[in-house]
């Protein structure tokens, strides 16, 4: 977010939890909102190209429908290697057509396959360090989990069991 700070002053790395409370991954303290002024160009952004990575088809369909309603294009992956292939193709395609670039990844942590969500996150960030990632998982938001995700440069955590999941996800998407 813009102008946010935490108790230790290193509030750049934080997570927005389901109750709209931001937690610093450095000190574990609450991140208080700064001015709350969002640049106008953020308001004008729409139609993002989003990579949705989850092994459960039900969640992919549910989230994909909510994103489509808001005008976003969704690439789906059911496991980590498929996500890596999608991002690689999008990065290659973006050289010729910038509209092919993936704007955001929504990533589940617990997935079967050769690489899990943590490994997938590491590879995706190695491919595009500036790529925003929203973690969408059923794992509880422990301090260790949040620190690990912070080291991997994921900024937002949303629990799959959250009430109003789609609205919460869209709200977090608008902040990125």
C-alpha positions, 0 to 999 in steps of 0.5 A: 500500500502507499505510505504504510508503516509498522512499529519497526519502520520496515513496513514495506514487507507486510500481509493483509489478512482477512480482517483487513489487518496488515502485519509486518513480516519483520517485527510482526506488528500491525501496519498502520495506513499512511495517507491512504492516497492512492495515485490516480493511475492505480484507479484507472488500471483495469483488465489485468492479466492474472495467473491463477494457480490452484490444484482445486478446480472448484476454487479456480472456477470460483475465483476465475468467475469473480475476476472475469466479472471485473474484466480481468483475463485469467490464465489457470494452472493446476500445479507449479510447473504449469504456472512456470510454463504460463509465466515463461510464455507470457514473458516471452510473448510480452516482448512482442505484445505487452498485453501478454504480460502477467500483471499478478499471480494468485497462488495456492501454497499446498499443491501436489506435483514436483514443486509446491507453492513455496517453490513455485513462488520462488521460481516465479519471483526469480523469473519476474521479481517485481511480479505481485503475488497474492497467496490464497491458501487454507494454511493458517497465517502463522508468524513463521509462514508470514516471514517465509512468504515475506522473504519470498516477496509475497505481499498479500495473504488471503485465507480460502475459508474467508467469508466473502472470499471473492470480494476480499480477493478483489479488494486486495487485487485493487491495492496492488 
